[in-house]
Amino acid sequence: MRVLLLLLPLALLLGCQSEAEKTDSVQVRDDLGRPLQLPAHPRRVLALAPSMTEMLFAVADTATIVGRVPQDDYPAAVYRKPVVNNYPLDLEKLVLLKPDVVFTIEGITSVDDAKRLQDLGIPVYFQRYRRVEDVFKGIDDVGRLLGRLPQARHLTDSLRQQLRQLTLTSARLTTKTPKVLAITWLDPIYCYGQNTLFTNQIRYAGGRNAITETFPQPYPALTREYVLKLNPDVLLGGTFEKLDSTFFKNYPELKRINAYKNRRVFPITGNLMERPGPRVVESVRELQGLLNQGPSKLPIPAR
């Protein structure tokens, strides 16, 4: 009740726009198919997901970015922006920043929170990604909505060219297509599922997702028996030394998978893999380097 009372005068303030401001708008649909009315020339923007914040800094006039969320750590200039909590969403502080539009991605912000903001006169634009090309489209969409399409296109043209070169390199370097399992949590075992961006990223890098089944959850919990059946050639999620003393210590039967026997267990940079933003090609490049890296030099300790 207290929050609603505090937000009421702010909502009234946001509602007192001039007729010119109300008519200077465009009708769009976001990636979830939700109809939105956005200002034709947004002057104050905010993202509720780190990947979207990176997109804004890559495309927008950075003076128009009015805040950040606690998980934001790239680029360095992000630290100069005020923080708005997104888990749970701090509606009061967000409204005080008076953004013209809020950007987020599917699965990060709840549709209920988006509706609360919409009711306060703040449109929320969702993006959704299944392929690397969807990320490029997302960057172009942000540029179009912010009146910065030339800047966005310059970036995405460069990223597409880099991706083409990486694909050619993968074709030259990779003699076979290794099965790759990427772990997000060790106990229980959560992994990047088939219906995640990782599946497309690892294909560009020259591998394939070891998980071929599509689960309802994008990051399914797997049993030890299921991982044994997958028998990945490469395991991503930590150094061989670290996982040997934790993951494989807890699940010793998994030492039978090819990735362990051949010491092809590698760490990945979390904020690259987890963020479908302008650095997505950098993530593919990292994956490509890991797939073409030799076995860990560390010996397997004697038991």
Contacts in CASP RR format, 6 or more apart in sequence:
PFRMAT RR
TARGET T0000
AUTHOR 0000-0000-0000
METHOD contacts of the structure
MODEL  1
MRVLLLLLPLALLLGCQSEAEKTDSVQVRDDLGRPLQLPAHPRRVLALAP
SMTEMLFAVADTATIVGRVPQDDYPAAVYRKPVVNNYPLDLEKLVLLKPD
VVFTIEGITSVDDAKRLQDLGIPVYFQRYRRVEDVFKGIDDVGRLLGRLP
QARHLTDSLRQQLRQLTLTSARLTTKTPKVLAITWLDPIYCYGQNTLFTN
QIRYAGGRNAITETFPQPYPALTREYVLKLNPDVLLGGTFEKLDSTFFKN
YPELKRINAYKNRRVFPITGNLMERPGPRVVESVRELQGLLNQGPSKLPI
PAR
3 91 0 8 1.000
3 92 0 8 1.000
6 92 0 8 1.000
7 91 0 8 1.000
7 92 0 8 1.000
7 95 0 8 1.000
7 120 0 8 1.000
10 95 0 8 1.000
10 96 0 8 1.000
10 120 0 8 1.000
11 95 0 8 1.000
11 119 0 8 1.000
11 120 0 8 1.000
11 121 0 8 1.000
14 95 0 8 1.000
14 98 0 8 1.000
14 120 0 8 1.000
14 121 0 8 1.000
14 122 0 8 1.000
15 121 0 8 1.000
21 39 0 8 1.000
24 39 0 8 1.000
24 40 0 8 1.000
24 41 0 8 1.000
25 37 0 8 1.000
25 38 0 8 1.000
25 39 0 8 1.000
25 40 0 8 1.000
26 37 0 8 1.000
26 38 0 8 1.000
26 39 0 8 1.000
26 40 0 8 1.000
27 35 0 8 1.000
27 36 0 8 1.000
27 37 0 8 1.000
28 35 0 8 1.000
28 36 0 8 1.000
28 37 0 8 1.000
28 38 0 8 1.000
28 125 0 8 1.000
28 145 0 8 1.000
29 35 0 8 1.000
29 36 0 8 1.000
30 36 0 8 1.000
30 124 0 8 1.000
30 125 0 8 1.000
30 126 0 8 1.000
30 127 0 8 1.000
31 106 0 8 1.000
31 126 0 8 1.000
31 127 0 8 1.000
31 128 0 8 1.000
31 138 0 8 1.000
32 106 0 8 1.000
32 111 0 8 1.000
32 126 0 8 1.000
32 128 0 8 1.000
34 114 0 8 1.000
34 126 0 8 1.000
36 123 0 8 1.000
36 124 0 8 1.000
36 125 0 8 1.000
37 123 0 8 1.000
38 100 0 8 1.000
38 101 0 8 1.000
38 123 0 8 1.000
38 125 0 8 1.000
38 145 0 8 1.000
39 100 0 8 1.000
39 101 0 8 1.000
41 147 0 8 1.000
42 64 0 8 1.000
42 100 0 8 1.000
42 101 0 8 1.000
42 145 0 8 1.000
42 146 0 8 1.000
43 64 0 8 1.000
43 100 0 8 1.000
44 64 0 8 1.000
44 66 0 8 1.000
44 97 0 8 1.000
44 98 0 8 1.000
44 99 0 8 1.000
44 100 0 8 1.000
45 56 0 8 1.000
45 60 0 8 1.000
45 64 0 8 1.000
45 65 0 8 1.000
45 66 0 8 1.000
45 99 0 8 1.000
45 100 0 8 1.000
45 101 0 8 1.000
45 102 0 8 1.000
45 103 0 8 1.000
45 146 0 8 1.000
46 65 0 8 1.000
46 66 0 8 1.000
46 67 0 8 1.000
46 68 0 8 1.000
46 84 0 8 1.000
46 94 0 8 1.000
46 97 0 8 1.000
46 99 0 8 1.000
46 101 0 8 1.000
46 102 0 8 1.000
46 103 0 8 1.000
47 53 0 8 1.000
47 55 0 8 1.000
47 56 0 8 1.000
47 65 0 8 1.000
47 68 0 8 1.000
47 69 0 8 1.000
47 102 0 8 1.000
47 103 0 8 1.000
47 104 0 8 1.000
48 69 0 8 1.000
48 84 0 8 1.000
48 86 0 8 1.000
48 89 0 8 1.000
48 102 0 8 1.000
48 103 0 8 1.000
48 104 0 8 1.000
48 108 0 8 1.000
48 109 0 8 1.000
49 69 0 8 1.000
49 86 0 8 1.000
49 103 0 8 1.000
49 104 0 8 1.000
49 105 0 8 1.000
49 108 0 8 1.000
49 109 0 8 1.000
50 69 0 8 1.000
50 71 0 8 1.000
50 72 0 8 1.000
50 73 0 8 1.000
50 74 0 8 1.000
50 271 0 8 1.000
50 274 0 8 1.000
50 275 0 8 1.000
51 105 0 8 1.000
51 274 0 8 1.000
51 275 0 8 1.000
51 276 0 8 1.000
51 277 0 8 1.000
52 103 0 8 1.000
52 104 0 8 1.000
52 105 0 8 1.000
52 127 0 8 1.000
52 142 0 8 1.000
52 277 0 8 1.000
53 65 0 8 1.000
53 68 0 8 1.000
53 69 0 8 1.000
53 72 0 8 1.000
53 78 0 8 1.000
54 74 0 8 1.000
54 75 0 8 1.000
54 275 0 8 1.000
54 277 0 8 1.000
54 278 0 8 1.000
54 279 0 8 1.000
55 103 0 8 1.000
55 138 0 8 1.000
55 139 0 8 1.000
55 142 0 8 1.000
55 277 0 8 1.000
55 278 0 8 1.000
56 62 0 8 1.000
56 65 0 8 1.000
56 103 0 8 1.000
56 142 0 8 1.000
57 65 0 8 1.000
57 75 0 8 1.000
57 77 0 8 1.000
57 78 0 8 1.000
58 139 0 8 1.000
58 155 0 8 1.000
58 278 0 8 1.000
59 139 0 8 1.000
59 142 0 8 1.000
59 143 0 8 1.000
59 146 0 8 1.000
59 148 0 8 1.000
59 151 0 8 1.000
59 152 0 8 1.000
59 155 0 8 1.000
60 142 0 8 1.000
60 143 0 8 1.000
60 146 0 8 1.000
60 148 0 8 1.000
61 146 0 8 1.000
61 148 0 8 1.000
62 77 0 8 1.000
64 146 0 8 1.000
65 81 0 8 1.000
66 81 0 8 1.000
66 82 0 8 1.000
66 97 0 8 1.000
66 98 0 8 1.000
66 99 0 8 1.000
67 81 0 8 1.000
67 82 0 8 1.000
67 83 0 8 1.000
67 84 0 8 1.000
67 97 0 8 1.000
68 78 0 8 1.000
68 79 0 8 1.000
68 81 0 8 1.000
68 82 0 8 1.000
68 83 0 8 1.000
68 84 0 8 1.000
69 83 0 8 1.000
69 84 0 8 1.000
69 85 0 8 1.000
69 86 0 8 1.000
70 83 0 8 1.000
70 85 0 8 1.000
70 86 0 8 1.000
71 86 0 8 1.000
72 78 0 8 1.000
72 81 0 8 1.000
73 271 0 8 1.000
74 271 0 8 1.000
74 279 0 8 1.000
82 93 0 8 1.000
82 97 0 8 1.000
84 90 0 8 1.000
84 93 0 8 1.000
84 94 0 8 1.000
84 97 0 8 1.000
85 93 0 8 1.000
86 108 0 8 1.000
86 109 0 8 1.000
89 109 0 8 1.000
89 113 0 8 1.000
91 113 0 8 1.000
91 116 0 8 1.000
91 117 0 8 1.000
91 120 0 8 1.000
94 102 0 8 1.000
94 117 0 8 1.000
94 122 0 8 1.000
95 120 0 8 1.000
95 122 0 8 1.000
99 122 0 8 1.000
100 122 0 8 1.000
100 123 0 8 1.000
101 122 0 8 1.000
101 123 0 8 1.000
101 124 0 8 1.000
101 125 0 8 1.000
101 145 0 8 1.000
102 117 0 8 1.000
102 122 0 8 1.000
102 123 0 8 1.000
102 124 0 8 1.000
102 125 0 8 1.000
103 124 0 8 1.000
103 125 0 8 1.000
103 127 0 8 1.000
103 142 0 8 1.000
104 114 0 8 1.000
104 124 0 8 1.000
104 125 0 8 1.000
104 126 0 8 1.000
104 127 0 8 1.000
105 126 0 8 1.000
105 127 0 8 1.000
105 128 0 8 1.000
105 129 0 8 1.000
105 276 0 8 1.000
106 126 0 8 1.000
106 127 0 8 1.000
106 128 0 8 1.000
109 124 0 8 1.000
109 126 0 8 1.000
113 124 0 8 1.000
114 124 0 8 1.000
114 126 0 8 1.000
117 123 0 8 1.000
117 124 0 8 1.000
118 124 0 8 1.000
125 145 0 8 1.000
127 138 0 8 1.000
127 141 0 8 1.000
128 134 0 8 1.000
129 135 0 8 1.000
129 138 0 8 1.000
129 197 0 8 1.000
129 276 0 8 1.000
130 195 0 8 1.000
130 197 0 8 1.000
130 200 0 8 1.000
131 197 0 8 1.000
131 200 0 8 1.000
132 163 0 8 1.000
132 197 0 8 1.000
132 200 0 8 1.000
132 201 0 8 1.000
132 204 0 8 1.000
132 280 0 8 1.000
132 281 0 8 1.000
132 284 0 8 1.000
134 197 0 8 1.000
134 276 0 8 1.000
135 197 0 8 1.000
135 276 0 8 1.000
135 277 0 8 1.000
135 280 0 8 1.000
136 156 0 8 1.000
136 159 0 8 1.000
136 160 0 8 1.000
139 152 0 8 1.000
139 155 0 8 1.000
139 156 0 8 1.000
139 159 0 8 1.000
139 277 0 8 1.000
139 278 0 8 1.000
140 149 0 8 1.000
140 152 0 8 1.000
140 153 0 8 1.000
140 156 0 8 1.000
142 148 0 8 1.000
142 152 0 8 1.000
143 149 0 8 1.000
143 151 0 8 1.000
143 152 0 8 1.000
144 152 0 8 1.000
155 278 0 8 1.000
159 278 0 8 1.000
159 280 0 8 1.000
159 281 0 8 1.000
162 281 0 8 1.000
162 285 0 8 1.000
163 204 0 8 1.000
163 281 0 8 1.000
163 284 0 8 1.000
166 204 0 8 1.000
166 205 0 8 1.000
166 281 0 8 1.000
166 284 0 8 1.000
166 285 0 8 1.000
166 288 0 8 1.000
167 204 0 8 1.000
169 288 0 8 1.000
170 204 0 8 1.000
170 205 0 8 1.000
170 206 0 8 1.000
170 207 0 8 1.000
170 288 0 8 1.000
170 291 0 8 1.000
171 206 0 8 1.000
173 288 0 8 1.000
173 292 0 8 1.000
174 206 0 8 1.000
174 207 0 8 1.000
174 291 0 8 1.000
174 292 0 8 1.000
177 206 0 8 1.000
177 207 0 8 1.000
177 208 0 8 1.000
178 206 0 8 1.000
178 207 0 8 1.000
178 208 0 8 1.000
178 232 0 8 1.000
178 233 0 8 1.000
178 234 0 8 1.000
178 264 0 8 1.000
178 291 0 8 1.000
179 207 0 8 1.000
179 208 0 8 1.000
179 209 0 8 1.000
179 210 0 8 1.000
179 230 0 8 1.000
179 231 0 8 1.000
179 232 0 8 1.000
179 233 0 8 1.000
179 234 0 8 1.000
180 202 0 8 1.000
180 207 0 8 1.000
180 208 0 8 1.000
180 209 0 8 1.000
180 210 0 8 1.000
180 232 0 8 1.000
180 233 0 8 1.000
180 234 0 8 1.000
180 235 0 8 1.000
180 236 0 8 1.000
180 287 0 8 1.000
180 291 0 8 1.000
181 191 0 8 1.000
181 209 0 8 1.000
181 210 0 8 1.000
181 211 0 8 1.000
181 227 0 8 1.000
181 230 0 8 1.000
181 232 0 8 1.000
181 234 0 8 1.000
181 235 0 8 1.000
181 236 0 8 1.000
181 259 0 8 1.000
182 191 0 8 1.000
182 192 0 8 1.000
182 198 0 8 1.000
182 202 0 8 1.000
182 209 0 8 1.000
182 236 0 8 1.000
182 237 0 8 1.000
182 268 0 8 1.000
182 273 0 8 1.000
183 189 0 8 1.000
183 190 0 8 1.000
183 191 0 8 1.000
183 235 0 8 1.000
183 236 0 8 1.000
183 237 0 8 1.000
183 238 0 8 1.000
183 247 0 8 1.000
184 190 0 8 1.000
184 191 0 8 1.000
184 192 0 8 1.000
184 219 0 8 1.000
184 237 0 8 1.000
186 243 0 8 1.000
186 246 0 8 1.000
186 247 0 8 1.000
186 250 0 8 1.000
187 247 0 8 1.000
187 250 0 8 1.000
188 221 0 8 1.000
189 221 0 8 1.000
189 222 0 8 1.000
189 223 0 8 1.000
189 224 0 8 1.000
189 227 0 8 1.000
189 251 0 8 1.000
190 219 0 8 1.000
190 220 0 8 1.000
190 221 0 8 1.000
190 222 0 8 1.000
191 211 0 8 1.000
191 219 0 8 1.000
191 220 0 8 1.000
191 222 0 8 1.000
192 198 0 8 1.000
192 199 0 8 1.000
192 209 0 8 1.000
192 211 0 8 1.000
192 218 0 8 1.000
192 219 0 8 1.000
192 273 0 8 1.000
193 199 0 8 1.000
193 209 0 8 1.000
193 211 0 8 1.000
193 214 0 8 1.000
193 215 0 8 1.000
193 218 0 8 1.000
193 219 0 8 1.000
193 220 0 8 1.000
194 209 0 8 1.000
194 211 0 8 1.000
194 212 0 8 1.000
194 213 0 8 1.000
194 214 0 8 1.000
194 215 0 8 1.000
195 214 0 8 1.000
195 215 0 8 1.000
195 218 0 8 1.000
196 218 0 8 1.000
196 219 0 8 1.000
197 276 0 8 1.000
197 280 0 8 1.000
198 209 0 8 1.000
198 273 0 8 1.000
199 208 0 8 1.000
199 209 0 8 1.000
201 273 0 8 1.000
201 280 0 8 1.000
201 283 0 8 1.000
201 284 0 8 1.000
201 287 0 8 1.000
202 208 0 8 1.000
202 209 0 8 1.000
202 287 0 8 1.000
203 209 0 8 1.000
204 284 0 8 1.000
204 287 0 8 1.000
204 288 0 8 1.000
205 284 0 8 1.000
205 285 0 8 1.000
205 287 0 8 1.000
205 288 0 8 1.000
205 289 0 8 1.000
205 290 0 8 1.000
205 291 0 8 1.000
206 288 0 8 1.000
206 291 0 8 1.000
207 291 0 8 1.000
210 230 0 8 1.000
210 231 0 8 1.000
210 232 0 8 1.000
210 233 0 8 1.000
211 220 0 8 1.000
211 222 0 8 1.000
211 230 0 8 1.000
222 230 0 8 1.000
224 251 0 8 1.000
224 253 0 8 1.000
224 254 0 8 1.000
227 251 0 8 1.000
227 254 0 8 1.000
227 257 0 8 1.000
228 253 0 8 1.000
228 254 0 8 1.000
228 256 0 8 1.000
228 257 0 8 1.000
230 257 0 8 1.000
231 256 0 8 1.000
231 257 0 8 1.000
231 258 0 8 1.000
232 257 0 8 1.000
232 258 0 8 1.000
232 259 0 8 1.000
233 258 0 8 1.000
233 259 0 8 1.000
233 262 0 8 1.000
233 264 0 8 1.000
234 259 0 8 1.000
234 264 0 8 1.000
234 265 0 8 1.000
234 266 0 8 1.000
234 290 0 8 1.000
234 291 0 8 1.000
235 243 0 8 1.000
235 257 0 8 1.000
235 259 0 8 1.000
235 260 0 8 1.000
235 264 0 8 1.000
235 265 0 8 1.000
235 266 0 8 1.000
236 265 0 8 1.000
236 266 0 8 1.000
236 267 0 8 1.000
236 268 0 8 1.000
236 287 0 8 1.000
236 290 0 8 1.000
237 243 0 8 1.000
237 265 0 8 1.000
237 266 0 8 1.000
237 267 0 8 1.000
237 268 0 8 1.000
238 265 0 8 1.000
238 266 0 8 1.000
238 267 0 8 1.000
238 268 0 8 1.000
239 265 0 8 1.000
239 266 0 8 1.000
239 267 0 8 1.000
239 296 0 8 1.000
240 263 0 8 1.000
240 265 0 8 1.000
240 266 0 8 1.000
240 296 0 8 1.000
240 298 0 8 1.000
241 296 0 8 1.000
241 298 0 8 1.000
242 267 0 8 1.000
243 265 0 8 1.000
244 260 0 8 1.000
244 265 0 8 1.000
244 298 0 8 1.000
244 300 0 8 1.000
244 301 0 8 1.000
247 254 0 8 1.000
248 254 0 8 1.000
248 255 0 8 1.000
248 260 0 8 1.000
254 260 0 8 1.000
255 261 0 8 1.000
258 264 0 8 1.000
259 265 0 8 1.000
262 295 0 8 1.000
263 295 0 8 1.000
263 296 0 8 1.000
263 298 0 8 1.000
263 300 0 8 1.000
264 294 0 8 1.000
264 295 0 8 1.000
264 296 0 8 1.000
265 296 0 8 1.000
266 290 0 8 1.000
266 293 0 8 1.000
266 296 0 8 1.000
268 286 0 8 1.000
268 287 0 8 1.000
268 290 0 8 1.000
269 283 0 8 1.000
269 286 0 8 1.000
272 279 0 8 1.000
272 282 0 8 1.000
272 283 0 8 1.000
272 286 0 8 1.000
273 283 0 8 1.000
275 283 0 8 1.000
END
